[in-house]
């Protein structure tokens, strides 16, 4: 593919299809008209009847904006709104949007699925344009070569479904949530329930296409190995607009096995959780055994007695094999769980995708093609940590006490080991490899609206995060880029950009941060591609 884009003008009536409400730094008509005049010079005449631009007064604007907002904390009347939403239909539209945003000096936000936890892809305190990639969703599966080209706006449900159409013994290691967008997930690392067997999504990327700051479309050869390295776990939005990834498909057996076993404190959960820490990252690589911890009401014999709180530990599995092979593994390595054959369900890999996404047993597979989550969006906050040393039973008991005190905040412990321990930290920007027992995701969810509810729940999750300090990694306290968390640092992209970026950068990338800065300085020295947690260029 040519690294350059040459596009011609669009008919001028397009200029008068949209209008904007005033924004803080410039009259709306100025930004609106200037941007559209620029597009008129950089789009093909065949696009004259295409609707790819939405302004705030357009009736479809709220629908387009809100369709991919998964966190209601960033969908309030007070949330800053974009000046325009650009929804490209072709890859050349992306190049035109980059050139036009750059020419008028407005910030460009890049959104694929919208699952970024702190709204970085669609919220800014400065005037901005959203480049929403949802129309760029083509998927080309090549089973013979065991690869697929997938555009950034596609969701993983679509990818999984298209793989299943071509093969019942192939899959891809990525998100267990089917509505997650390809672009953001892979560029941030990409995490799924096959990582102990096959590593992260980025460990299975073989090529990519990206639009750079000059509006050029570059593949791996044209962009060079440094930039290709950076967009496989360093956050693509810091370096350009990722259009598509070519991924390597992985083999999956015809039959996989899943189970879920719940234990409360009254059912010896502390001992079982303690033992899990010594097993989960060392057990058979075909087994991913997630641990979900949450405060729940304890069972009471008397219905009139007020329910006390306890902790429920849920052990949720994905095993790449049948139950007859799983049971000896569990009996030998983790007998404390007390797994029984009747706890297990055998199914195809694509059915396991449905299981992990909490679809009902009667749900048809084509539900994976639905861009909208099956559940209504709520308010939430997520944070992350890494555990390198087992937490003692006394430590676990203190954590249970704190969780019960707070009342609602929970954890997900995702095990490492296996393939993750075999890949060097510097192979991709994602550095969290050997030496980790598991990654923690903190989770707070609520449905109540208002400042008071927000403050209460945000305070709870932050208190639990602070309480966990002695039990997790330090120097730096590591974090996972795909679980974006503005609490750990914000880049204002001013004169102190490098120092601000380093605060969160070393938590996400450790020693790889400085190499990412070098790549950024090479490909985007003026820092056009920027957000609240973007990689800064050197000297900025």
VOGU-3710 file (C-alpha; in Angstrom, 3 decimals, decimal comma):
1> xxxxxxxxxx> 0,000/0,000/0,000  1,273/3,440/-0,899  2,454/5,522/2,073  0,916/8,659/0,604  -2,661/9,831/0,244  -3,815/11,986/-2,613  -7,467/12,995/-2,445  -9,516/15,480/-4,393  -12,228/17,972/-3,577  -15,797/17,334/-2,538
11> xxxxxxxxxx> -18,744/19,457/-3,659  -19,211/22,566/-1,549  -22,855/21,955/-0,536  -21,449/19,658/2,119  -20,233/22,792/3,905  -23,766/23,868/4,729  -25,126/20,576/6,065  -23,988/21,108/9,636  -23,732/23,859/12,253  -22,193/24,074/15,726
21> xxxxxxxxxx> -22,966/25,645/19,066  -20,346/28,020/20,479  -17,266/26,564/22,171  -14,921/28,220/24,574  -11,864/29,095/22,520  -13,258/30,074/19,123  -16,576/30,782/17,401  -18,272/27,579/16,312  -18,789/28,762/12,772  -15,062/29,404/12,442
31> xxxxxxxxxx> -13,979/25,905/13,521  -16,891/24,225/11,786  -16,570/25,981/8,463  -12,788/25,857/8,436  -12,745/22,132/9,103  -15,339/21,418/6,431  -13,595/23,630/3,892  -10,454/21,652/4,540  -12,295/18,366/4,059  -13,758/19,676/0,812
41> xxxxxxxxxx> -10,227/19,816/-0,531  -9,196/16,434/0,799  -12,107/14,096/0,096  -12,987/12,322/-3,132  -15,992/13,661/-5,124  -17,604/10,219/-4,827  -18,109/10,980/-1,133  -20,386/13,950/-1,791  -23,506/12,104/-0,598  -21,831/10,410/2,358
51> xxxxxxxxxx> -22,680/11,511/5,880  -19,432/11,298/7,795  -19,593/14,569/9,763  -21,910/15,282/12,706  -22,206/18,605/14,509  -23,991/19,274/17,821  -27,132/20,602/16,096  -27,455/17,538/13,896  -30,318/15,291/15,125  -28,049/12,235/14,981
61> xxxxxxxxxx> -25,232/13,827/16,980  -26,313/12,589/20,451  -26,908/9,068/19,163  -23,530/8,853/17,457  -21,743/10,333/20,473  -23,449/8,170/23,102  -23,575/4,865/21,204  -20,038/3,953/22,234  -19,923/5,506/25,692  -19,765/2,608/28,164
71> xxxxxxxxxx> -19,256/4,637/31,361  -22,095/6,958/32,372  -19,632/9,026/34,395  -18,632/10,512/31,025  -22,122/10,899/29,608  -23,515/13,707/31,745  -24,986/17,036/30,673  -21,858/18,683/32,113  -19,438/16,424/30,203  -17,536/18,428/27,529
81> xxxxxxxxxx> -18,810/17,574/24,058  -16,856/17,479/20,782  -17,112/20,242/18,234  -17,540/17,612/15,523  -17,658/13,846/15,155  -16,012/12,433/12,044  -17,057/8,887/11,140  -14,802/7,819/8,257  -16,072/5,292/5,738  -12,717/4,814/4,049
91> xxxxxxxxxx> -9,131/4,837/5,228  -8,463/7,930/3,125  -11,078/9,791/5,168  -8,899/9,260/8,225  -5,902/10,870/6,557  -8,057/13,839/5,533  -9,388/14,265/9,070  -5,864/14,208/10,519  -4,635/16,837/8,061  -7,635/19,077/8,677
101> xxxxxxxxxx> -7,517/18,863/12,468  -3,812/19,610/12,318  -4,291/22,565/9,955  -6,769/24,334/12,258  -5,006/23,325/15,466  -7,836/21,387/17,108  -7,336/18,269/19,218  -8,270/14,959/17,593  -9,677/12,197/19,800  -9,583/8,669/18,355
111> xxxxxxxxxx> -12,316/6,237/19,370  -12,817/2,624/18,335  -15,010/0,766/20,839  -15,380/3,371/23,585  -14,528/0,988/26,422  -11,656/3,107/27,727  -12,503/3,308/31,399  -11,831/7,014/31,964  -13,252/8,350/28,692  -9,933/9,455/27,225
121> xxxxxxxxxx> -11,041/8,764/23,653  -14,081/11,036/23,757  -13,649/13,663/26,512  -11,358/16,702/26,741  -11,342/20,056/28,493  -10,112/21,661/25,253  -12,031/22,016/21,977  -11,786/18,689/20,179  -13,005/16,540/17,333  -13,808/12,831/17,729
131> xxxxxxxxxx> -12,583/10,548/14,986  -14,930/7,595/15,509  -13,714/4,499/13,701  -16,853/2,345/13,989  -17,545/2,292/10,241  -14,081/0,866/9,507  -14,846/-2,693/10,562  -13,836/-5,028/7,733  -12,418/-8,443/8,697  -10,524/-10,651/6,265
141> xxxxxxxxxx> -9,829/-14,166/7,573  -7,150/-16,296/5,901  -7,357/-19,727/7,513  -4,711/-21,180/5,205  -2,174/-18,621/6,445  -3,766/-18,554/9,925  -3,983/-14,757/9,888  -6,641/-12,071/9,749  -6,672/-8,405/8,786  -9,130/-6,589/11,024
151> xxxxxxxxxx> -9,904/-2,880/10,950  -9,747/-0,817/14,131  -13,481/-0,096/14,328  -14,524/-3,734/14,444  -15,402/-5,293/17,781  -14,027/-8,570/19,081  -17,398/-10,261/18,882  -17,271/-9,726/15,129  -13,737/-11,070/14,883  -14,543/-14,165/16,941
161> xxxxxxxxxx> -17,690/-14,828/14,909  -15,889/-14,441/11,555  -13,127/-16,794/12,701  -15,777/-19,335/13,752  -17,425/-19,087/10,318  -14,170/-20,218/8,713  -12,807/-22,641/11,311  -13,953/-24,443/14,446  -10,348/-24,946/15,624  -8,991/-21,377/15,491
171> xxxxxxxxxx> -9,394/-18,409/17,802  -7,630/-15,246/18,908  -6,341/-14,332/22,406  -8,083/-11,098/23,340  -10,916/-9,551/25,335  -13,655/-11,648/26,929  -16,003/-8,707/26,305  -17,256/-8,911/22,690  -18,119/-5,197/22,350  -14,543/-4,033/22,946
181> xxxxxxxxxx> -13,086/-2,268/19,895  -10,091/-3,760/18,120  -8,044/-0,562/17,806  -7,746/0,535/21,424  -7,593/-2,964/22,904  -4,723/-4,248/20,795  -2,725/-1,019/20,838  -2,834/-1,090/24,656  -1,722/-4,699/25,013  -4,867/-6,785/24,730
191> xxxxxxxxxx> -5,741/-9,231/27,494  -7,824/-12,392/27,417  -8,379/-15,821/28,916  -5,867/-17,573/26,633  -2,866/-15,443/27,638  -1,182/-18,229/29,631  -1,150/-20,310/26,441  -0,640/-17,663/23,762  0,279/-14,393/25,467  -1,401/-11,062/24,817
201> xxxxxxxxxx> -3,093/-9,821/21,660  0,019/-7,776/20,827  2,142/-10,898/20,996  0,155/-12,160/18,022  0,272/-9,109/15,725  2,291/-9,445/12,509  1,485/-6,235/10,612  -0,507/-3,026/10,891  -1,686/0,011/8,964  -1,552/3,453/10,542
211> xxxxxxxxxx> -2,162/7,059/9,489  0,707/9,239/10,666  0,795/12,944/11,459  1,444/13,726/7,767  -1,719/11,909/6,719  0,156/9,003/5,161  -1,046/5,411/5,348  1,862/3,236/6,449  2,181/-0,510/6,802  4,821/-2,262/8,901
221> xxxxxxxxxx> 7,528/-1,929/6,264  6,794/1,736/5,618  6,462/2,768/9,272  9,600/0,908/10,397  10,144/-1,443/13,308  10,342/1,254/15,997  6,841/2,575/15,319  5,512/-0,943/14,785  6,943/-1,830/18,197  5,327/1,228/19,817
231> xxxxxxxxxx> 1,766/0,591/18,614  1,795/-2,972/19,978  1,146/-2,076/23,600  2,275/1,547/23,822  -1,101/3,058/23,007  -1,633/3,738/19,309  -3,316/7,100/19,855  0,000/8,645/20,944  1,563/7,991/17,541  -1,150/8,097/14,894
241> xxxxxxxxxx> -4,452/6,532/13,956  -4,282/2,755/13,776  -6,423/1,638/10,832  -6,020/-2,119/11,053  -3,978/-4,930/12,507  -2,960/-8,183/10,885  -3,141/-10,800/13,611  -1,965/-14,371/13,860  -4,761/-16,798/14,676  -4,146/-19,487/17,279
251> xxxxxxxxxx> -5,227/-23,110/17,472  -8,013/-24,078/19,838  -9,311/-27,610/20,486  -12,755/-28,685/19,307  -13,762/-29,012/22,954  -12,910/-26,639/25,787  -14,073/-26,762/29,400  -15,380/-24,031/31,687  -16,445/-24,004/35,308  -17,303/-21,635/38,123
261> xxxxxxxxxx> -16,912/-22,578/41,770  -17,943/-20,164/44,540  -16,582/-20,155/48,091  -17,513/-17,840/50,947  -15,471/-17,158/54,061  -17,704/-19,632/55,871  -16,736/-22,218/53,248  -12,991/-21,818/53,805  -12,481/-19,201/51,078  -9,415/-17,704/52,789
271> xxxxxxxxxx> -7,450/-20,955/52,632  -8,499/-21,624/49,048  -7,624/-18,101/47,879  -4,285/-18,318/49,670  -3,477/-21,575/47,897  -4,647/-20,171/44,525  -1,735/-17,713/44,629  0,761/-20,590/44,596  -1,011/-22,465/41,807  -2,663/-20,148/39,282
281> xxxxxxxxxx> 0,496/-18,949/37,504  2,219/-22,357/37,545  -0,542/-24,796/36,645  -1,015/-26,265/33,133  -0,699/-23,478/30,528  -4,000/-24,550/28,992  -5,789/-23,427/32,157  -6,750/-19,848/32,960  -8,319/-19,655/36,418  -9,675/-16,203/37,204
291> xxxxxxxxxx> -10,470/-15,221/40,801  -13,342/-12,824/41,468  -13,618/-11,404/45,004  -16,625/-9,415/46,158  -18,501/-8,553/49,361  -21,965/-10,183/49,546  -24,671/-10,754/52,116  -23,980/-13,787/54,276  -26,640/-16,456/54,456  -28,739/-16,277/57,604
301> xxxxxxxxxx> -31,021/-18,955/59,047  -33,530/-16,437/60,337  -35,189/-14,286/57,674  -35,761/-11,562/60,285  -32,071/-11,304/61,110  -30,242/-8,524/59,338  -27,802/-10,015/56,827  -24,142/-9,698/57,675  -21,526/-9,219/54,996  -19,084/-11,897/53,908
311> xxxxxxxxxx> -16,649/-12,322/51,009  -17,428/-14,560/48,062  -14,517/-15,927/46,053  -15,487/-17,130/42,574  -13,050/-19,304/40,612  -13,891/-19,020/36,905  -12,049/-21,183/34,398  -11,159/-21,480/30,750  -9,431/-24,768/29,906  -8,228/-25,580/26,409
321> xxxxxxxxxx> -9,175/-29,232/26,562  -11,894/-31,611/27,696  -13,000/-32,361/31,229  -11,245/-35,727/31,340  -7,911/-33,970/30,891  -8,812/-31,108/33,242  -9,817/-33,163/36,273  -6,409/-34,834/36,870  -4,723/-31,426/36,589  -7,012/-29,894/39,224
331> xxxxxxxxxx> -6,894/-32,937/41,502  -3,102/-32,904/41,521  -2,375/-29,150/41,539  -5,373/-27,559/43,265  -7,334/-30,104/45,300  -8,237/-27,400/47,832  -10,868/-26,072/45,396  -12,734/-29,385/45,545  -13,668/-29,288/41,860  -16,114/-31,986/40,788
341> xxxxxxxxxx> -16,736/-33,193/37,269  -20,330/-32,050/37,580  -19,092/-28,466/38,066  -17,646/-28,486/34,545  -19,199/-27,776/31,162  -17,697/-28,853/27,866  -18,350/-26,727/24,792  -16,787/-25,324/21,621  -14,436/-22,360/21,817  -17,016/-19,991/20,312
351> xxxxxxxxxx> -19,553/-21,165/22,911  -17,003/-20,382/25,612  -16,830/-16,843/24,217  -20,587/-16,580/24,814  -20,209/-18,072/28,310  -17,505/-15,634/29,365  -19,545/-12,725/27,992  -22,505/-13,771/30,196  -24,869/-14,507/27,328  -27,720/-16,851/28,173
361> xxxxxxxxxx> -27,650/-20,461/27,003  -30,350/-19,805/24,412  -28,620/-16,771/22,881  -27,694/-17,210/19,239  -24,081/-16,798/18,185  -24,853/-13,847/15,925  -25,402/-11,801/19,098  -21,614/-11,401/18,952  -22,113/-9,078/15,974  -24,059/-6,562/18,068
371> xxxxxxxxxx> -21,968/-3,479/18,803  -24,020/-2,546/21,850  -23,470/-4,352/25,169  -26,351/-6,597/26,285  -26,500/-4,741/29,596  -27,246/-1,057/30,066  -24,239/1,115/30,803  -23,779/2,182/34,397  -21,405/4,351/36,381  -18,092/2,744/37,190
381> xxxxxxxxxx> -14,444/3,142/38,064  -11,606/0,686/37,475  -8,025/0,569/38,749  -5,209/-1,962/38,414  -2,277/-3,505/40,276  0,175/-6,391/40,001  0,894/-9,005/42,662  4,445/-10,371/42,718  4,475/-12,173/46,083  1,728/-14,278/47,660
391> xxxxxxxxxx> -0,397/-12,421/50,192  -0,398/-14,123/53,586  -3,580/-15,439/55,171  -3,356/-12,635/57,719  -3,034/-10,155/54,863  -6,048/-11,647/53,086  -8,105/-11,461/56,253  -7,253/-7,782/56,619  -8,322/-7,235/52,999  -11,647/-9,018/53,646
401> xxxxxxxxxx> -12,241/-6,755/56,631  -11,570/-3,656/54,534  -13,818/-4,841/51,690  -16,667/-5,539/54,117  -16,149/-2,126/55,730  -16,367/-0,397/52,333  -19,320/-2,525/51,290  -19,321/-2,682/47,484  -15,873/-2,586/45,866  -14,557/-5,863/44,444
411> xxxxxxxxxx> -11,522/-7,366/42,731  -10,696/-9,568/39,788  -7,379/-11,428/40,040  -6,160/-12,544/36,601  -3,337/-15,130/36,675  -0,105/-14,844/34,729  2,655/-17,376/34,141  2,919/-19,649/31,128  3,628/-17,826/27,871  3,604/-14,470/29,692
421> xxxxxxxxxx> 6,730/-15,466/31,618  8,579/-16,465/28,451  8,380/-13,119/26,626  11,034/-10,479/27,487  9,780/-7,189/28,963  11,261/-5,190/26,099  9,817/-7,268/23,239  6,754/-5,008/23,184  6,002/-1,836/25,174  3,919/-3,996/27,538
431> xxxxxxxxxx> 6,451/-4,848/30,296  4,423/-6,794/32,875  5,695/-10,289/32,172  7,736/-12,673/34,345  7,607/-12,241/38,101  3,899/-11,505/38,324  1,501/-13,916/39,974  -1,501/-11,993/38,731  -2,945/-8,677/37,685  -5,670/-7,085/39,820
441> xxxxxxxxxx> -8,599/-5,160/38,436  -10,446/-3,103/41,060  -14,112/-2,639/40,291  -16,736/-0,205/41,568  -20,161/-0,049/39,896  -23,235/1,983/40,710  -26,509/3,090/39,162  -27,306/6,135/41,319  -26,876/9,490/39,637  -25,430/12,591/41,229
451> xxxxxxxxxx> -22,285/14,036/42,755  -22,823/12,410/46,136  -23,006/8,908/44,701  -19,980/9,564/42,518  -17,931/10,844/45,451  -18,950/7,906/47,649  -18,036/5,175/45,199  -14,895/6,875/43,949  -13,756/7,285/47,548  -14,382/3,600/48,249
461> xxxxxxxxxx> -12,329/2,285/45,355  -9,508/4,705/46,089  -9,487/3,649/49,746  -9,208/-0,010/48,785  -6,434/0,804/46,287  -4,521/2,669/48,998  -5,072/-0,166/51,465  -3,537/-2,654/49,004  -0,220/-0,775/48,807  1,782/-3,254/50,971
471> xxxxxxxxxx> 0,589/-6,242/48,925  1,355/-5,145/45,371  4,269/-4,072/43,158  6,280/-0,988/44,040  9,023/1,214/42,551  7,064/1,597/40,367  3,611/0,569/41,406  2,700/-0,952/38,059  -0,543/-0,424/36,132  -2,179/-1,833/32,998
481> xxxxxxxxxx> -2,659/0,615/30,124  -5,936/-0,932/28,932  -7,379/-0,183/32,378  -6,899/3,550/31,908  -6,773/5,305/35,263  -6,388/9,070/35,432  -5,789/8,827/39,194  -2,198/7,752/38,567  -1,250/10,846/36,572  -2,372/13,288/33,900
491> xxxxxxxxxx> -0,432/14,939/31,105  -1,470/18,536/30,397  0,733/18,511/27,271  2,447/21,772/28,121  6,049/22,708/28,873  6,258/20,049/31,584  4,860/17,295/29,375  7,763/14,852/29,690  7,891/14,996/33,499  4,108/14,693/33,776
501> xxxxxxxxxx> 4,100/11,804/31,321  6,802/9,990/33,194  4,664/9,859/36,366  2,141/7,478/34,804  4,403/6,314/31,981  6,755/4,270/34,147  3,753/2,643/35,845  2,315/1,531/32,533  5,581/0,822/30,695  8,439/0,667/33,229
511> xxxxxxxxxx> 11,787/0,986/31,392  10,043/0,918/28,024  8,700/4,434/28,633  11,868/6,167/27,449  11,965/4,148/24,236  8,356/5,146/23,595  9,363/8,791/24,108  12,096/8,385/21,484  9,635/6,923/18,991  7,156/9,714/19,720
521> xxxxxxxxxx> 9,844/12,337/19,194  10,717/10,782/15,845  7,216/10,385/14,405  5,239/13,221/16,078  7,688/15,806/17,468  5,019/18,549/17,677  2,771/16,324/19,809  -0,309/16,490/17,587  -1,555/13,087/18,749  -2,113/13,756/22,424
531> xxxxxxxxxx> -4,486/12,997/25,257  -4,547/13,030/29,054  -2,144/10,077/29,217  -0,307/10,198/25,913  3,401/9,628/25,401  5,196/13,007/25,282  7,991/13,877/22,863  11,416/14,551/24,329  11,887/18,099/25,530  8,184/18,939/25,658
//
